[in-house]
């Protein structure tokens, strides 16, 4: 699982570190696949630099993985990278078009869809025929996982127009019990026939090919089971094509940024109202000062969480996102969660499990910043929360 020689690979699409499995980004959440059901055979559509492989194998070391990618150069580079740094990570590669690979293929316990055309959605991913092929490739009792990038939780990503809204409409007839985990602007959508988890002890999570995981990796993996149990429903009440009839579904980074900007003022107005209700300084909302002033951000966020408002994800999302740009000014957020995780688990269990604690752990796992002074306390609190649940 770990590299004997130093490795840190950071690109717009992939973050890999030799000294840790989980790095605080969306591919970490693919570890929920083996927690959701059998994972003896796994098909990964979209290999890239292999960011999904070790999270999957950390949860299920014995899985037989077939990774599919259209780019033969990328496949060659990734195989060489893993031969040098992670020689014990075994996987088969196939150079093929993900849109057609599943036609006539074998069936898999777990199918992972992590396919992008550059930084945008390929056309086939937003069509019904592709998802019918995926459904047919999942073995009985199996699971499919989708990395759905787009709008963050605090901007209501399942409201149109958004790619997540379109996908929810496409998937509902095939997987009526779809659920998702959020990671800033990504959703990991879990598609299975039941919301029941495997019995405790079914999945090997504390070991990775015979070697123990690091304390941070163990904490992240332990939290994934609790996140899966409390995952939110991936569904929309509206017609899946509402607002998209003109073909203007935002799917490129530029289009999605523009849609975020359009939704931002309404979200800030709601945050201000909740700040006032909490007796906090609402004039700071919409400025950097809001995030820097703990005495403003905390009561406002807890008021949002108390009311189950999506904007309760704003502070955790911004705190974690800034650290991945090298900005450590919101380190106080991780310190706060490290102090209060157990009490928050009682007062705001859904918010803590789905958003607050995962983003604090993402900050702790991030290899791009120095270790935080509160990391060990956060790991202990995470263990207490997962053990109590």
C-alpha positions as CSV (number, residue, x, y, z in Angstrom):
1,X,0.0,0.0,0.0
2,X,2.9,2.4,0.7
3,X,5.9,3.4,-1.4
4,X,9.4,2.7,-0.1
5,X,10.6,5.7,-2.1
6,X,9.1,9.3,-1.9
7,X,6.2,10.0,-4.1
8,X,3.9,13.0,-4.4
9,X,2.0,13.3,-7.7
10,X,-0.4,16.3,-7.9
11,X,-2.3,17.1,-11.1
12,X,-5.7,18.7,-11.9
13,X,-7.2,15.2,-11.9
14,X,-5.1,13.1,-9.5
15,X,-3.4,13.3,-6.1
16,X,-1.2,10.4,-5.1
17,X,1.1,10.2,-2.1
18,X,3.5,7.3,-1.3
19,X,3.1,7.6,2.4
20,X,-0.7,7.5,2.6
21,X,-3.6,5.8,0.8
22,X,-6.2,8.5,1.5
23,X,-5.4,12.0,0.4
24,X,-8.6,13.9,1.1
25,X,-10.0,14.0,-2.4
26,X,-13.0,12.2,-4.0
27,X,-11.2,8.9,-5.0
28,X,-10.9,8.2,-1.3
29,X,-14.7,7.6,-1.3
30,X,-14.4,4.7,-3.7
31,X,-13.4,2.7,-0.6
32,X,-17.2,2.5,0.2
33,X,-17.6,0.1,-2.8
34,X,-16.4,-3.0,-0.9
35,X,-18.3,-1.8,2.2
36,X,-21.6,-1.7,0.2
37,X,-21.4,-5.3,-1.0
38,X,-19.3,-8.0,-2.5
39,X,-16.1,-6.9,-4.3
40,X,-14.3,-10.0,-5.4
41,X,-14.3,-8.7,-9.0
42,X,-14.1,-5.0,-9.7
43,X,-14.2,-3.0,-13.0
44,X,-12.8,0.6,-13.0
45,X,-13.9,2.7,-16.0
46,X,-11.4,5.5,-16.1
47,X,-7.9,4.6,-14.8
48,X,-6.1,7.9,-15.0
49,X,-3.1,7.8,-12.7
50,X,-4.7,5.1,-10.6
51,X,-6.0,7.3,-7.8
52,X,-9.0,5.0,-7.1
53,X,-7.0,1.7,-6.9
54,X,-5.5,1.9,-3.4
55,X,-8.7,3.2,-1.7
56,X,-10.6,0.3,-3.2
57,X,-7.9,-2.3,-2.2
58,X,-7.6,-0.8,1.3
59,X,-11.1,-1.9,1.9
60,X,-10.9,-5.1,0.0
61,X,-7.2,-6.3,-0.5
62,X,-8.2,-9.5,-2.3
63,X,-10.3,-7.8,-5.1
64,X,-9.4,-8.7,-8.7
65,X,-9.4,-5.3,-10.4
66,X,-9.8,-4.6,-14.2
67,X,-9.0,-1.0,-15.0
68,X,-10.2,0.4,-18.4
69,X,-8.8,3.5,-20.1
70,X,-9.0,4.8,-23.6
71,X,-5.5,6.3,-23.6
72,X,-2.7,3.7,-24.1
73,X,-0.1,6.2,-23.0
74,X,-1.9,6.8,-19.7
75,X,-2.2,3.1,-19.1
76,X,1.5,2.6,-19.7
77,X,2.5,5.5,-17.5
78,X,0.3,4.3,-14.6
79,X,1.5,0.7,-14.8
80,X,5.1,1.9,-14.7
81,X,4.2,4.2,-11.8
82,X,2.7,1.4,-9.8
83,X,5.5,-1.1,-10.6
84,X,8.0,1.3,-9.2
85,X,6.1,2.6,-6.1
86,X,3.4,0.1,-5.3
87,X,4.6,-3.2,-6.7
88,X,2.2,-5.2,-4.4
89,X,-0.9,-3.5,-6.0
90,X,-2.1,-5.9,-8.5
91,X,-4.6,-4.9,-11.3
92,X,-5.3,-5.8,-14.9
93,X,-5.5,-3.0,-17.5
94,X,-7.5,-2.8,-20.7
95,X,-7.2,-0.1,-23.4
96,X,-10.8,0.4,-24.5
97,X,-13.6,2.9,-24.8
98,X,-15.5,2.9,-21.5
99,X,-18.8,3.7,-23.3
100,X,-18.6,0.3,-25.1
101,X,-16.4,-1.9,-22.9
102,X,-19.3,-3.3,-20.8
103,X,-21.1,-4.6,-23.9
104,X,-20.8,-8.3,-23.7
105,X,-18.3,-8.2,-20.9
106,X,-18.4,-10.4,-17.8
107,X,-20.4,-9.2,-14.8
108,X,-18.6,-7.6,-11.9
109,X,-19.4,-7.4,-8.2
110,X,-18.4,-3.7,-8.3
111,X,-18.3,-1.3,-11.2
112,X,-16.6,2.1,-10.7
113,X,-17.3,4.9,-13.2
114,X,-14.7,7.7,-13.1
115,X,-14.7,8.8,-16.8
116,X,-14.1,12.3,-18.0
117,X,-13.3,13.9,-21.4
118,X,-10.5,16.2,-20.3
119,X,-12.3,18.1,-17.4
120,X,-15.8,17.7,-18.8
121,X,-18.5,15.0,-18.9
122,X,-18.3,12.8,-22.0
123,X,-21.6,12.8,-23.9
124,X,-22.4,9.1,-23.3
125,X,-22.3,9.5,-19.5
126,X,-25.5,11.5,-19.6
127,X,-27.4,9.0,-21.7
128,X,-29.7,6.2,-20.7
129,X,-28.2,3.5,-22.9
130,X,-24.8,3.7,-21.1
131,X,-26.4,3.3,-17.7
132,X,-28.4,0.3,-18.9
133,X,-25.1,-1.3,-19.9
134,X,-23.7,-0.5,-16.5
135,X,-26.8,-2.1,-14.8
136,X,-26.4,-5.2,-16.9
137,X,-22.7,-5.5,-16.0
138,X,-23.3,-5.4,-12.2
139,X,-23.6,-8.9,-10.8
140,X,-26.7,-9.7,-8.5
141,X,-26.1,-8.1,-5.2
142,X,-23.4,-5.9,-6.6
143,X,-22.7,-2.2,-6.6
144,X,-21.9,0.6,-9.0
145,X,-20.0,3.7,-7.9
146,X,-20.0,7.0,-9.9
147,X,-17.9,10.1,-9.5
148,X,-20.3,12.9,-10.3
149,X,-18.5,16.2,-10.4
150,X,-20.3,19.5,-10.6
151,X,-21.9,21.7,-8.0
152,X,-21.1,21.6,-4.3
153,X,-23.6,20.6,-1.6
154,X,-24.2,24.1,-0.3
155,X,-25.5,25.1,-3.8
156,X,-28.1,22.4,-4.1
157,X,-26.5,20.2,-6.8
158,X,-29.6,18.1,-7.4
159,X,-31.6,21.1,-8.5
160,X,-31.6,21.8,-12.2
161,X,-29.7,22.7,-14.2
162,X,-26.8,20.5,-13.2
163,X,-25.2,17.3,-14.4
164,X,-26.0,15.7,-11.0
165,X,-29.7,16.5,-11.6
166,X,-29.6,14.9,-15.0
167,X,-27.8,11.8,-13.7
168,X,-30.2,11.4,-10.7
169,X,-33.1,11.3,-13.2
170,X,-31.4,8.8,-15.4
171,X,-30.4,6.5,-12.6
172,X,-33.7,6.5,-10.6
173,X,-35.5,3.9,-12.8
174,X,-32.5,1.5,-12.6
175,X,-31.5,2.0,-9.0
176,X,-34.4,3.3,-7.0
177,X,-32.3,3.4,-3.8
178,X,-29.3,5.4,-5.1
179,X,-27.4,7.4,-2.4
180,X,-24.4,9.7,-2.4
181,X,-21.5,10.9,-0.4
182,X,-20.3,14.5,-0.9
183,X,-16.7,15.7,-1.3
184,X,-16.7,19.4,-2.0
185,X,-17.7,19.6,-5.7
186,X,-17.9,15.9,-6.2
187,X,-20.5,13.3,-5.3
188,X,-19.7,9.6,-5.0
189,X,-23.0,8.0,-6.0
190,X,-23.6,4.5,-4.6
191,X,-25.9,2.4,-6.7
192,X,-27.0,-0.9,-5.2
193,X,-30.3,-2.9,-4.7
194,X,-30.5,-2.4,-1.0
195,X,-29.4,0.2,1.6
196,X,-28.4,-2.6,4.0
197,X,-24.7,-2.7,5.0
198,X,-22.7,-5.9,5.2
199,X,-22.5,-7.5,8.7
200,X,-19.7,-6.2,10.8
201,X,-16.5,-8.0,10.1
202,X,-17.4,-9.0,6.6
203,X,-15.0,-6.5,5.0
204,X,-11.3,-6.4,5.8
205,X,-10.6,-2.8,6.5
206,X,-7.8,-2.7,9.1
207,X,-5.3,-4.5,6.9
208,X,-4.0,-3.8,3.4
209,X,-2.4,-6.8,1.8
210,X,-1.1,-8.0,5.2
211,X,0.3,-4.6,6.3
212,X,-1.5,-2.3,8.7
213,X,-2.7,1.0,7.5
214,X,-1.4,4.3,9.0
215,X,-3.5,5.8,11.8
216,X,-4.9,8.5,9.4
217,X,-5.8,5.9,6.8
218,X,-7.5,3.7,9.4
219,X,-9.6,6.6,10.6
220,X,-10.7,7.5,7.1
221,X,-11.6,4.0,6.3
222,X,-13.5,3.5,9.6
223,X,-15.5,6.7,8.9
224,X,-16.5,5.4,5.4
225,X,-18.7,2.7,6.8
226,X,-20.6,5.2,9.0
227,X,-20.9,7.6,6.0
228,X,-22.3,4.8,3.9
229,X,-24.9,4.1,6.5
230,X,-26.0,7.7,6.6
231,X,-25.6,8.6,2.9
232,X,-28.1,11.0,1.4
233,X,-30.6,9.9,-1.2
234,X,-29.5,10.6,-4.8
235,X,-32.9,11.6,-6.3
236,X,-34.9,14.6,-7.5
237,X,-38.6,15.3,-7.3
238,X,-38.7,17.2,-10.6
239,X,-38.7,15.9,-14.1
240,X,-35.1,14.8,-14.9
241,X,-35.0,17.1,-17.9
242,X,-36.5,20.1,-16.3
243,X,-34.5,23.2,-17.1
244,X,-32.4,21.2,-19.6
245,X,-34.7,21.0,-22.6
246,X,-32.6,23.5,-24.5
247,X,-29.5,21.3,-24.1
248,X,-27.9,23.8,-21.7
249,X,-26.8,21.3,-19.1
250,X,-23.6,22.8,-17.5
251,X,-20.9,20.2,-17.8
252,X,-17.5,22.0,-18.5
253,X,-15.6,23.7,-15.6
254,X,-16.5,27.1,-17.1
255,X,-20.2,26.4,-17.4
256,X,-20.3,24.9,-13.9
257,X,-18.4,27.9,-12.4
258,X,-21.0,30.2,-14.1
259,X,-23.9,28.2,-12.6
260,X,-22.2,28.4,-9.2
261,X,-22.0,32.2,-9.5
262,X,-25.7,32.4,-10.5
263,X,-26.7,30.4,-7.3
264,X,-24.3,32.1,-4.9
265,X,-26.3,35.3,-4.0
266,X,-29.4,33.3,-3.0
267,X,-27.3,30.9,-0.9
268,X,-25.5,33.8,0.9
269,X,-28.9,35.5,1.7
270,X,-29.9,32.3,3.4
271,X,-26.6,32.1,5.4
272,X,-27.1,35.7,6.5
273,X,-30.6,34.9,7.7
274,X,-29.3,32.0,9.8
275,X,-26.4,34.1,11.1
276,X,-29.0,36.6,12.4
277,X,-31.0,33.8,13.9
278,X,-27.9,32.6,15.7
279,X,-27.0,36.1,17.0
280,X,-23.8,36.2,14.9
281,X,-22.5,39.1,12.9
282,X,-24.4,38.7,9.6
283,X,-22.4,41.5,7.9
284,X,-19.4,39.2,7.6
285,X,-21.3,36.7,5.5
286,X,-20.0,36.9,1.9
287,X,-16.5,38.0,2.9
288,X,-13.4,36.2,3.8
289,X,-13.9,37.5,7.3
290,X,-16.8,35.1,7.8
291,X,-14.5,32.1,7.5
292,X,-11.7,33.6,9.6
293,X,-13.9,34.6,12.5
294,X,-14.7,31.4,14.5
295,X,-17.2,33.3,16.7
296,X,-19.3,34.1,13.5
297,X,-18.8,31.0,11.4
298,X,-19.5,28.4,14.1
299,X,-22.8,29.6,15.4
300,X,-24.0,30.3,11.9
301,X,-23.0,26.9,10.7
302,X,-24.6,25.1,13.6
303,X,-27.8,27.0,13.1
304,X,-27.8,25.9,9.4
305,X,-27.1,22.3,10.6
306,X,-29.8,22.4,13.2
307,X,-32.3,23.2,10.4
308,X,-30.9,20.7,8.0
309,X,-30.0,23.4,5.5
310,X,-27.6,22.5,2.6
311,X,-25.5,25.6,3.3
312,X,-24.3,24.0,6.5
313,X,-21.7,22.4,4.1
314,X,-20.3,25.8,3.2
315,X,-17.8,26.2,6.0
316,X,-16.4,22.6,5.9
317,X,-16.2,22.8,2.1
318,X,-14.3,26.1,2.0
319,X,-12.0,25.1,4.9
320,X,-10.9,21.9,3.2
321,X,-10.8,23.4,-0.3
322,X,-8.5,26.2,0.8
323,X,-6.0,23.7,2.2
324,X,-5.7,22.0,-1.2
325,X,-4.6,25.4,-2.6
326,X,-2.0,25.7,0.1
327,X,-4.0,28.1,2.3
328,X,-3.9,27.0,5.9
329,X,-5.7,30.0,7.4
330,X,-8.8,27.9,8.3
331,X,-6.9,25.4,10.3
332,X,-9.0,26.4,13.2
333,X,-11.9,24.5,11.6
334,X,-10.1,21.1,12.0
335,X,-9.1,22.1,15.6
336,X,-12.8,22.8,16.4
337,X,-14.0,19.5,15.0
338,X,-11.2,17.7,16.9
339,X,-12.4,19.4,20.1
340,X,-16.2,18.9,19.6
341,X,-16.7,15.8,17.4
342,X,-18.2,13.7,20.1
343,X,-20.7,16.3,21.2
344,X,-21.5,17.2,17.6
345,X,-22.2,13.5,17.0
346,X,-25.0,13.8,19.5
347,X,-26.4,17.2,18.5
348,X,-25.9,17.1,14.7
349,X,-25.1,13.5,13.7
350,X,-26.1,13.7,10.0
351,X,-24.1,16.9,9.4
352,X,-21.1,15.6,11.3
353,X,-21.0,12.3,9.5
354,X,-21.8,13.5,6.0
355,X,-19.9,16.7,5.9
356,X,-18.1,18.1,8.9
357,X,-15.9,15.2,10.0
358,X,-15.0,14.0,6.4
359,X,-13.8,17.4,5.5
360,X,-11.7,17.8,8.7
361,X,-10.2,14.4,7.9
362,X,-9.6,15.5,4.4
363,X,-7.5,18.4,5.8
364,X,-5.6,16.0,8.0
365,X,-5.0,13.6,5.1
366,X,-3.9,16.3,2.6
367,X,-0.3,15.6,1.7
368,X,0.2,19.2,0.3
369,X,0.3,20.9,3.7
370,X,2.4,20.2,6.9
371,X,0.9,18.0,9.5
372,X,-1.6,19.9,11.7
373,X,-1.1,20.1,15.5
374,X,-4.6,18.8,16.0
375,X,-4.4,15.7,13.8
376,X,-3.9,13.2,16.5
377,X,-6.8,14.6,18.5
378,X,-9.0,14.4,15.5
379,X,-8.0,10.8,14.8
380,X,-8.9,9.9,18.4
381,X,-12.3,11.7,18.2
382,X,-13.0,9.9,14.9
383,X,-12.3,6.6,16.5
384,X,-14.6,7.4,19.3
385,X,-17.4,8.6,17.0
386,X,-17.2,5.5,14.7
387,X,-17.0,3.1,17.7
388,X,-20.0,4.6,19.3
389,X,-22.0,4.3,16.1
